[in-house]
């Protein structure tokens, strides 16, 4: 497979018939989702992307723990019927599981037995063509659930039946606009962000009324004329400058502030869009009521490496340097572990350090601005190499924070480098606009590297690494989840294994081979006194692209990883 083929392997066109089929009967005793429940979720439910608004990816359940996790066993599985990267966490509310899959599908299941209630399949256009044909889940509000689709619509479904209640077009997929995120629901507002930065679009975050789908506000991530930050762009570069916001934000309920990650500038070489390029590669603090930008922090300026920072920072109350800090923690794609302080009016820089090796940055100044080594910044007309690769130190897969250990667990990649030759290419709506030829993009492994993927445990209060687990023959491309049982659950590797680690020591305590590689997010829930752990297995998208690239490096790694989605649910042997 050529590099062009592996880059374009995620571009698909898929058509299916919109249908809702009742299999096991109507959902009974469904618990309507309120703002109070989202702010204070019951321990046994998982109703948000990372379970709680703070994005910590932490379950307070502890029935499954370090002493008995060896007895974890599958209790049911369910095939989704589609291939490509399955990235969504199963969402559980009062014993009902909702699973979003690639190809615009939502499946409602009995979370105890795996029996199907209903299935929604969206009819996607024949000419739909994109980099990431996936979904990261459905948002819940009252008696509805909300899906952001890859043909750029927001759809409301009746939670009990799967019937479409409303369907709102957001933007035009023919121009490269699409969505892959789980909507964030705050006070009856369905908040989404667009993907498509590699198509030369202008990124945005938008809110819709949960009742009828009416657009309430839209905030562009690249400021227009007369708006603060517009002077960080030259000429008309802002009109198609990227800045996609394609991951779910986090929310501070005390200050009523949303924190949303923003992607890289377009096209990739920075000299093609001179300036700091706000608000690309940043975190925005937004007012959920009107979308107004309260403040921001830009992780790195004039991005030239495809290092978008769309994974929203975790909100952690941190004790550091003798004081309490309401922090934002973000292990970045730019290879820097960021610790910031959130205040009602400003985001302050606290600390930052490289969590994987990089030759791009010489350091960070006192204001939190990375100090660049220009020899490793891509330019037009010359091939430039840099480390880490364009997938960065950590791509979109989410880190986790344990309230028991006070550690942050990072799915990282080490010993990868990349490079490309910048090229001025005319913008054509709906077509890739990278600023380089796809076949010119490379992924190299460092000579003598003994591993690639890592799970790292960091103490954000001290900046010290506590433990690290290495994967000799695989990248790490899956989110991690921590639990009160002092466990860290993770997939993310090409050997198809789902694993549990001791959260304090990093010791591997349990693993289970699944049908495919795992990109999905682990989660945990409880029904009738039994704790379950669930995951979607289904390899594809960027994980497979990295796999294909590794196979060209002559290091004994093959490109083939079985694909096809399956939901796996585990519990302790009885």
DOZATI-20354 format. One record per residue (C-alpha): z, x, y negated; residue in one letter. Coordinates in pm, 1 decimal. Layout:
Z  X  Y  a
...
This chain:
0.0  0.0  0.0  x
-93.4  137.4  -342.3  x
148.1  148.7  -634.3  x
-53.7  -126.3  -799.1  x
-13.9  -340.8  -490.6  x
362.4  -292.9  -473.6  x
400.2  -366.9  -842.9  x
197.2  -684.8  -811.0  x
344.3  -790.9  -476.5  x
571.9  -1040.5  -651.4  x
282.2  -1224.5  -815.1  x
229.8  -1542.9  -617.5  x
73.6  -1879.3  -653.3  x
240.8  -2150.0  -449.6  x
185.6  -2522.8  -440.6  x
407.5  -2779.1  -275.3  x
465.4  -3147.5  -309.0  x
757.0  -3273.6  -516.0  x
975.1  -3464.9  -274.1  x
1332.7  -3564.0  -214.1  x
1425.4  -3633.5  145.6  x
1760.1  -3773.9  256.8  x
1852.7  -3622.9  591.6  x
2225.6  -3667.8  654.4  x
2285.8  -3964.1  426.8  x
2404.6  -3993.6  67.2  x
2661.2  -3754.1  -73.7  x
2996.4  -3929.4  -84.6  x
3303.9  -3843.0  -290.3  x
3108.0  -3618.0  -524.1  x
3337.4  -3479.6  -794.2  x
3180.2  -3506.2  -1143.1  x
3177.3  -3170.2  -1324.2  x
3358.1  -3164.2  -1657.9  x
3410.9  -2896.2  -1920.1  x
3774.7  -2875.8  -1813.9  x
3675.2  -2807.3  -1452.0  x
3426.0  -2539.1  -1555.6  x
3689.2  -2368.9  -1770.7  x
3956.2  -2392.0  -1498.9  x
3773.6  -2419.2  -1164.6  x
3966.1  -2505.6  -851.2  x
4012.1  -2196.0  -628.6  x
3805.5  -2347.8  -349.1  x
3495.3  -2419.7  -558.6  x
3215.2  -2200.1  -695.5  x
3039.0  -2393.2  -973.7  x
2909.2  -2119.0  -1206.5  x
2684.0  -1819.1  -1157.8  x
2974.1  -1575.0  -1117.3  x
3224.7  -1854.1  -1042.6  x
3395.8  -1839.3  -1383.1  x
3270.4  -1829.4  -1740.2  x
3397.1  -1470.7  -1777.7  x
3138.0  -1350.6  -1525.4  x
3384.8  -1147.5  -1320.8  x
3249.1  -1249.8  -980.3  x
3600.9  -1286.4  -840.9  x
3736.5  -1538.4  -590.9  x
4113.1  -1609.3  -587.5  x
4098.2  -1700.5  -216.8  x
4285.8  -1460.1  12.2  x
4288.0  -1616.6  358.5  x
4022.5  -1361.8  453.1  x
4171.9  -1020.4  379.4  x
4171.1  -654.7  476.1  x
4374.6  -715.1  791.2  x
4158.6  -989.5  944.0  x
3808.5  -953.1  796.0  x
3706.2  -780.5  1120.4  x
3724.8  -1128.7  1277.2  x
3471.8  -1280.0  1034.5  x
3193.7  -1456.4  1221.9  x
2896.0  -1680.9  1137.4  x
2980.9  -2051.4  1155.9  x
2642.0  -2190.4  1048.1  x
2305.6  -2082.6  914.5  x
2022.1  -2269.8  746.5  x
1661.5  -2154.6  703.4  x
1517.3  -2225.8  358.6  x
1155.8  -2230.1  473.7  x
1025.5  -1987.6  209.6  x
985.9  -1613.1  166.1  x
1031.7  -1381.0  -134.4  x
1355.8  -1270.5  -297.1  x
1645.7  -1515.0  -252.6  x
1878.8  -1426.6  -540.5  x
2092.5  -1736.1  -606.6  x
2455.4  -1777.1  -504.4  x
2523.5  -2095.6  -309.7  x
2699.6  -2334.7  -550.0  x
2982.7  -2542.3  -404.2  x
3152.1  -2845.5  -556.3  x
3396.1  -3054.0  -353.3  x
3243.3  -2967.3  -15.7  x
2879.1  -2998.4  -127.0  x
2660.1  -2687.2  -139.5  x
2353.5  -2661.1  -363.2  x
2113.2  -2376.4  -293.9  x
1818.3  -2278.5  -513.0  x
1539.1  -2077.2  -353.6  x
1206.6  -1928.9  -460.5  x
917.5  -2171.7  -507.8  x
1113.5  -2429.2  -708.1  x
1328.2  -2562.6  -426.2  x
1684.1  -2697.2  -426.7  x
1864.7  -2786.7  -103.7  x
2185.4  -2994.9  -87.7  x
2400.1  -2928.3  219.3  x
2734.0  -3021.7  369.8  x
2920.6  -2698.1  299.2  x
3136.5  -2737.6  611.0  x
2867.1  -2815.2  868.1  x
2536.1  -2704.8  716.2  x
2384.1  -3053.0  752.8  x
2118.2  -3132.4  493.6  x
2165.7  -3415.5  243.5  x
1844.3  -3382.3  47.0  x
1582.1  -3130.5  -59.0  x
1384.5  -3109.5  -383.2  x
1051.1  -2926.9  -384.7  x
871.4  -2877.5  -710.1  x
494.2  -2884.1  -738.1  x
407.9  -2549.9  -892.6  x
67.1  -2490.7  -1053.0  x
-203.5  -2317.9  -853.9  x
-259.8  -2066.1  -1134.2  x
106.9  -1965.9  -1168.3  x
112.5  -1585.8  -1173.0  x
427.1  -1381.1  -1242.5  x
641.0  -1081.3  -1157.4  x
952.8  -1257.3  -1029.4  x
893.9  -1586.2  -843.8  x
1260.0  -1654.1  -778.0  x
1562.4  -1857.1  -889.5  x
1924.5  -1763.6  -951.5  x
2076.5  -2106.5  -905.4  x
2149.7  -2448.4  -1049.9  x
2395.4  -2546.5  -1323.1  x
2629.5  -2845.1  -1277.9  x
2738.7  -3110.1  -1528.9  x
2887.9  -3454.7  -1459.5  x
2677.1  -3609.3  -1180.1  x
2365.5  -3396.1  -1234.2  x
2244.2  -3047.4  -1161.2  x
1993.8  -2843.8  -1360.5  x
1714.6  -2614.8  -1247.9  x
1518.4  -2369.9  -1465.9  x
1173.5  -2339.6  -1310.3  x
919.0  -2062.0  -1285.7  x
656.4  -2283.6  -1453.0  x
891.5  -2294.5  -1752.7  x
1057.0  -2635.1  -1734.4  x
1419.3  -2747.4  -1721.9  x
1470.3  -3022.4  -1463.0  x
1774.2  -3247.2  -1420.6  x
1842.2  -3380.6  -1070.4  x
2083.2  -3649.2  -955.0  x
2345.2  -3451.1  -762.7  x
2389.6  -3723.0  -499.6  x
2024.0  -3788.5  -421.1  x
1808.2  -3510.9  -567.8  x
1611.4  -3762.8  -773.7  x
1453.8  -3623.0  -1092.3  x
1637.7  -3765.1  -1394.7  x
1441.3  -3579.3  -1661.4  x
1193.1  -3291.7  -1686.8  x
1144.4  -3094.4  -2011.6  x
878.7  -2833.7  -2079.8  x
1020.6  -2525.8  -2249.7  x
713.1  -2309.4  -2314.9  x
370.4  -2238.8  -2164.3  x
363.6  -2053.7  -1833.2  x
-4.1  -1968.5  -1894.0  x
111.9  -1729.7  -2168.3  x
349.1  -1547.3  -1934.8  x
658.7  -1758.0  -2009.0  x
876.2  -1848.3  -1712.3  x
1242.2  -1881.2  -1613.6  x
1442.5  -1747.2  -1320.5  x
1805.2  -1787.9  -1432.0  x
2082.1  -2032.3  -1349.8  x
2135.2  -2249.2  -1659.6  x
2469.4  -2204.7  -1833.8  x
2635.2  -2540.7  -1905.8  x
2876.8  -2558.5  -2199.7  x
3004.5  -2887.8  -2346.2  x
2707.2  -3085.1  -2220.6  x
2448.0  -2831.3  -2333.3  x
2208.8  -2681.5  -2079.2  x
2149.4  -2327.8  -2205.6  x
1861.5  -2117.2  -2073.3  x
1669.8  -1801.5  -2157.2  x
1310.9  -1707.1  -2091.0  x
1158.4  -1434.8  -1875.3  x
821.6  -1270.3  -1926.8  x
882.8  -967.7  -2148.8  x
614.0  -774.4  -1962.4  x
358.0  -1027.8  -2085.6  x
415.6  -958.3  -2454.3  x
614.6  -1273.8  -2527.9  x
891.6  -1322.5  -2783.8  x
1223.4  -1382.2  -2609.7  x
1462.3  -1668.6  -2680.1  x
1776.0  -1856.1  -2577.6  x
1759.0  -2236.8  -2601.5  x
1990.6  -2534.1  -2543.4  x
1907.8  -2882.9  -2414.3  x
2106.5  -3205.4  -2407.4  x
2234.1  -3254.7  -2052.3  x
2187.2  -3631.7  -2080.6  x
1821.5  -3655.5  -2178.9  x
1669.6  -3304.4  -2197.6  x
1621.2  -3305.7  -2573.4  x
1606.9  -2956.1  -2724.8  x
1912.8  -2896.4  -2945.3  x
1847.8  -2544.4  -3069.2  x
1641.5  -2234.4  -3001.6  x
1732.8  -1881.5  -3106.2  x
1473.8  -1607.7  -3079.8  x
1602.8  -1271.8  -2961.1  x
1359.3  -1094.9  -3194.9  x
1427.9  -1192.9  -3557.6  x
1142.8  -1335.3  -3763.4  x
1063.8  -1286.5  -4128.6  x
1366.8  -1329.5  -4352.9  x
1614.9  -1307.2  -4066.0  x
1873.8  -1027.4  -4024.7  x
1730.2  -745.3  -3815.6  x
1367.1  -820.7  -3890.8  x
1339.8  -489.4  -4078.6  x
1392.1  -303.5  -3748.5  x
1032.5  -392.9  -3660.3  x
710.8  -279.5  -3824.1  x
419.4  -504.4  -3910.9  x
359.4  -782.6  -3660.4  x
519.8  -601.8  -3364.1  x
798.6  -861.8  -3359.8  x
562.2  -1143.5  -3265.9  x
514.9  -1012.7  -2911.6  x
796.2  -762.4  -2881.6  x
957.1  -875.4  -2554.7  x
1335.1  -924.1  -2556.4  x
1349.3  -1165.3  -2263.0  x
1685.6  -1330.2  -2194.2  x
1638.8  -1404.8  -1827.5  x
1993.0  -1387.7  -1688.6  x
2282.1  -1632.4  -1728.6  x
2523.2  -1558.5  -2011.9  x
2902.4  -1545.4  -2007.3  x
3131.8  -1758.5  -2223.8  x
3458.2  -1703.9  -2409.7  x
3615.6  -2050.4  -2421.7  x
3888.3  -1939.7  -2662.7  x
3649.8  -1831.1  -2939.3  x
3363.8  -2057.0  -2826.3  x
3124.1  -1765.0  -2801.8  x
2843.3  -1705.6  -2555.7  x
2751.1  -1346.8  -2467.0  x
2388.8  -1313.6  -2361.9  x
2203.8  -1004.1  -2241.7  x
1861.7  -927.4  -2389.2  x
1573.1  -741.0  -2227.6  x
1356.8  -446.3  -2324.0  x
1097.0  -422.2  -2598.2  x
726.5  -461.0  -2524.0  x
510.8  -276.9  -2451.1  x
711.9  2.2  -2290.9  x
631.5  313.3  -2501.7  x
854.8  301.6  -2808.1  x
602.6  459.4  -3044.0  x
394.3  142.9  -3006.4  x
674.1  -55.7  -3177.4  x
861.4  188.5  -3406.7  x
1216.5  108.6  -3514.3  x
1543.5  6.7  -3349.6  x
1382.0  -321.7  -3241.6  x
1668.9  -567.7  -3267.1  x
1780.6  -746.3  -3061.4  x
1613.1  -591.4  -2758.0  x
1832.6  -411.5  -2500.7  x
2138.7  -573.9  -2658.3  x
2412.2  -828.2  -2604.0  x
2413.9  -1122.9  -2843.2  x
2721.4  -1325.7  -2938.7  x
2601.8  -1683.5  -2990.0  x
2760.8  -2005.6  -3112.1  x
2692.6  -2260.3  -2833.7  x
2700.6  -2543.9  -3087.1  x
2402.7  -2432.4  -3293.3  x
2271.5  -2109.9  -3138.8  x
2360.0  -1900.3  -3443.6  x
2394.0  -1526.8  -3380.0  x
2751.9  -1427.0  -3465.9  x
2716.9  -1056.4  -3394.4  x
2560.5  -814.6  -3145.8  x
2573.8  -472.5  -2985.1  x
2255.0  -282.7  -2906.0  x
2301.7  -66.9  -2599.0  x
2005.1  158.1  -2678.9  x
1740.8  153.7  -2950.1  x
1360.1  147.8  -2928.3  x
1360.6  102.0  -2550.5  x
1078.3  292.8  -2382.1  x
1188.2  290.2  -2016.1  x
1187.4  -82.1  -1921.5  x
1567.2  -68.2  -1927.9  x
1645.9  -424.8  -2016.9  x
2013.0  -516.7  -2036.9  x
1992.4  -879.8  -1930.4  x
2297.1  -879.3  -1702.3  x
2560.2  -1035.3  -1930.4  x
2881.8  -838.0  -1984.2  x
3199.7  -939.1  -1803.7  x
3490.5  -1063.3  -2016.0  x
3805.1  -873.0  -1917.5  x
4146.5  -851.1  -2083.6  x
4194.6  -477.3  -2056.4  x
4492.5  -249.0  -2117.4  x
4349.0  75.4  -2253.2  x
4486.3  354.9  -2470.3  x
4815.9  173.8  -2515.3  x
4674.6  -152.3  -2644.1  x
4536.3  -477.8  -2513.9  x
4159.8  -514.2  -2556.9  x
3956.4  -828.0  -2509.7  x
3670.4  -631.0  -2363.5  x
3308.2  -671.0  -2267.0  x
3224.3  -456.4  -1963.9  x
2863.8  -378.9  -1879.4  x
2739.9  -112.5  -1635.3  x
2393.6  -80.9  -1788.8  x
2045.7  -30.6  -1664.6  x
2042.6  261.7  -1909.7  x
2288.6  439.9  -1673.1  x
2584.0  401.6  -1912.5  x
2906.5  221.3  -1819.8  x
2984.7  33.4  -2141.8  x
3330.4  -78.4  -2252.0  x
3318.3  -284.8  -2572.0  x
3570.0  -493.2  -2764.2  x
3490.0  -852.5  -2853.9  x
3633.2  -1003.8  -3170.0  x
3542.9  -1335.3  -3338.7  x
3315.8  -1157.2  -3587.3  x
3221.3  -820.4  -3438.0  x
3160.5  -625.2  -3119.2  x
3325.1  -283.1  -3133.6  x
3233.8  21.1  -2928.7  x
3527.8  145.0  -2720.1  x
3388.8  385.3  -2460.7  x
3083.3  471.6  -2256.5  x
2995.8  722.2  -1986.4  x
2711.9  779.3  -1736.3  x
2783.5  624.6  -1397.4  x
2472.5  781.4  -1241.1  x
2294.2  1100.8  -1343.0  x
2054.3  1076.9  -1636.2  x
1846.3  1323.0  -1835.1  x
1760.2  1073.4  -2109.9  x
2092.1  1077.8  -2295.6  x
2276.8  1382.0  -2430.3  x
2583.3  1175.3  -2514.5  x
2706.1  879.0  -2719.3  x
2805.1  905.1  -3084.8  x
3123.2  760.2  -3234.1  x
2946.0  433.4  -3319.7  x
2829.7  377.2  -2963.9  x
2469.1  487.6  -3013.8  x
2324.0  695.7  -2729.3  x
2196.2  1039.9  -2830.3  x
1840.6  1079.6  -2702.2  x
1671.5  1376.0  -2539.9  x
1317.1  1321.7  -2672.0  x
1161.7  1522.7  -2388.2  x
1234.6  1227.3  -2157.6  x
1114.2  942.4  -2377.1  x
771.4  802.9  -2276.7  x
488.2  841.9  -2527.4  x
120.2  752.5  -2548.6  x
-127.1  993.4  -2390.3  x
119.6  1210.0  -2201.5  x
301.2  1161.7  -1873.1  x
676.8  1172.8  -1921.5  x
933.6  1182.0  -1641.1  x
1288.6  1049.0  -1669.9  x
1600.0  984.7  -1463.0  x
1705.6  730.0  -1353.8  x
1384.1  541.7  -1275.8  x
1259.9  232.7  -1457.1  x
1497.8  29.4  -1235.2  x
1782.0  214.9  -1402.3  x
2131.7  293.3  -1286.6  x
2186.2  -74.5  -1205.8  x
1921.3  -342.6  -1239.0  x
1998.2  -717.3  -1270.1  x
2235.8  -738.3  -965.8  x
2584.0  -808.1  -1096.1  x
2897.9  -597.9  -1080.5  x
3238.2  -755.3  -1011.8  x
3591.9  -719.0  -1143.5  x
3904.6  -771.0  -932.6  x
4207.8  -913.7  -1104.5  x
4422.2  -764.0  -828.0  x
4300.7  -404.9  -837.1  x
4182.7  -403.1  -1203.3  x
3872.2  -218.0  -1085.4  x
3503.0  -278.7  -1155.0  x
3264.2  -263.1  -858.1  x
2910.0  -150.5  -940.6  x
2596.1  -178.3  -722.7  x
2430.1  144.5  -835.6  x
2129.0  360.3  -753.9  x
2132.2  738.7  -771.1  x
1875.8  1013.9  -713.3  x
1582.6  802.7  -835.5  x
1353.8  918.2  -1117.1  x
1037.2  774.2  -1263.0  x
766.0  828.6  -1516.4  x
439.4  704.9  -1658.7  x
170.9  781.1  -1914.1  x
174.4  554.6  -2216.9  x
-155.6  388.3  -2300.8  x
-259.2  151.8  -2577.7  x
-385.2  -161.5  -2405.0  x
-496.1  -477.3  -2588.9  x
-268.6  -779.8  -2550.1  x
-424.5  -1068.0  -2356.7  x
-205.4  -1381.2  -2333.9  x
-81.8  -1440.6  -1980.7  x
-163.2  -1088.4  -1859.5  x
62.6  -788.1  -1803.6  x
115.6  -579.5  -2115.9  x
314.1  -276.3  -2006.9  x
166.5  -3.6  -2223.2  x
66.8  183.5  -1908.2  x
-146.7  122.3  -1602.4  x
46.5  -31.0  -1310.2  x
-93.3  228.9  -1071.8  x
45.3  506.5  -1296.8  x
408.0  400.8  -1250.7  x
602.3  622.4  -1014.8  x
932.2  631.2  -829.6  x
1044.8  975.0  -719.8  x
1344.9  1083.6  -519.8  x
1531.5  1396.7  -618.7  x
1472.1  1690.3  -382.7  x
1748.7  1722.3  -127.1  x
1901.3  1383.6  -206.9  x
2136.4  1271.2  70.5  x
2159.1  906.3  -40.2  x
2020.3  652.9  -287.5  x
2222.8  332.7  -303.5  x
2591.3  331.6  -396.2  x
2880.2  94.3  -444.9  x
3112.9  246.4  -701.3  x
3465.1  145.9  -801.9  x
3568.2  232.4  -1159.2  x
3889.7  196.2  -1354.6  x
3765.9  74.6  -1695.0  x
4101.6  156.0  -1852.9  x
4067.6  528.5  -1781.7  x
3697.7  580.3  -1717.8  x
3773.9  732.9  -1376.9  x
3584.0  663.0  -1056.4  x
3823.4  551.9  -781.1  x
3586.6  544.1  -484.9  x
3221.1  541.1  -387.8  x
3030.3  431.8  -76.7  x
2684.3  583.2  -24.1  x
2379.3  442.6  154.3  x
2172.2  735.2  290.0  x
1847.0  550.0  362.1  x
1843.8  258.7  120.6  x
1854.7  151.7  -239.8  x
2136.8  -83.6  -345.2  x
1978.5  -400.7  -482.0  x
2225.3  -686.3  -450.8  x
2522.5  -824.5  -641.8  x
2880.9  -762.6  -533.2  x
3175.0  -1003.9  -526.1  x
3549.3  -930.2  -514.6  x
3823.7  -1149.1  -368.3  x
4201.0  -1179.9  -381.8  x
4204.2  -1065.7  -19.8  x
4138.2  -713.8  -156.7  x
3779.6  -728.0  -35.2  x
3441.4  -648.9  -188.6  x
3142.1  -823.5  -30.8  x
2787.5  -691.9  -69.6  x
2439.8  -693.9  78.6  x
2164.3  -516.1  -111.3  x
2034.2  -272.2  151.4  x
1716.6  -250.5  357.4  x
1901.3  -254.4  692.5  x
1971.2  -631.5  658.6  x
2349.9  -585.6  673.6  x
2613.2  -792.3  493.1  x
2931.4  -592.2  444.2  x
3296.7  -612.1  342.2  x
3481.4  -316.6  190.0  x
3847.1  -250.8  116.5  x
3864.6  -307.7  -259.7  x
4130.9  -40.2  -305.6  x
3989.1  239.5  -90.8  x
3621.1  163.9  -29.6  x
3665.9  168.4  348.2  x
3393.8  -26.7  529.6  x
3581.9  -295.9  723.0  x
3309.8  -528.8  853.1  x
2934.1  -572.4  868.7  x
2695.0  -830.3  1005.7  x
2320.0  -793.5  1062.6  x
2121.9  -1081.2  907.6  x
1761.7  -1197.1  931.7  x
1639.3  -1011.4  621.5  x
1751.6  -783.3  345.1  x
2004.2  -942.0  109.7  x
1940.1  -970.3  -264.2  x
2154.3  -1281.0  -307.0  x
2500.2  -1303.8  -453.4  x
2802.1  -1335.5  -220.7  x
3042.6  -1621.8  -290.6  x
3347.2  -1779.6  -131.3  x
3479.5  -2135.4  -107.5  x
3739.6  -2339.3  78.8  x
3730.2  -2671.6  265.5  x
4022.6  -2830.7  452.3  x
4226.4  -2512.2  438.1  x
3950.4  -2283.7  570.1  x
3801.7  -2009.0  354.5  x
3429.1  -1945.0  389.6  x
3205.5  -1664.5  264.0  x
2838.1  -1742.6  203.1  x
2524.5  -1549.9  114.7  x
2149.2  -1600.6  102.3  x
1951.8  -1343.4  299.3  x
1592.2  -1301.4  186.7  x
1426.9  -975.6  74.1  x
1148.2  -944.7  -179.4  x
1054.5  -891.3  -545.8  x
1184.1  -560.5  -691.9  x
1384.8  -466.1  -383.3  x
1062.4  -468.5  -181.7  x
874.5  -285.9  -457.4  x
1132.4  -6.7  -444.7  x
1106.1  -13.5  -64.6  x
728.8  30.3  -81.5  x
767.2  316.5  -326.8  x
1026.0  488.3  -106.1  x
783.2  472.1  183.9  x
535.9  687.2  -14.0  x
793.5  965.0  -65.1  x
775.2  1097.9  292.4  x
1150.7  1078.8  344.7  x
1147.1  876.4  664.5  x
1183.7  531.8  509.1  x
931.1  260.8  601.8  x
818.5  -22.1  376.9  x
867.9  -306.0  621.8  x
1177.5  -522.5  577.1  x
1156.1  -870.0  736.6  x
1135.6  -1152.4  484.2  x
1226.1  -1519.7  496.5  x
1526.0  -1701.2  353.7  x
1837.9  -1801.0  547.7  x
2176.5  -1918.2  419.6  x
2458.4  -1753.3  614.1  x
2813.4  -1894.1  614.3  x
3107.9  -1708.3  767.2  x
3471.4  -1783.8  850.8  x
3744.9  -1627.2  1061.7  x
3731.9  -1676.6  1437.7  x
3969.5  -1946.9  1558.5  x
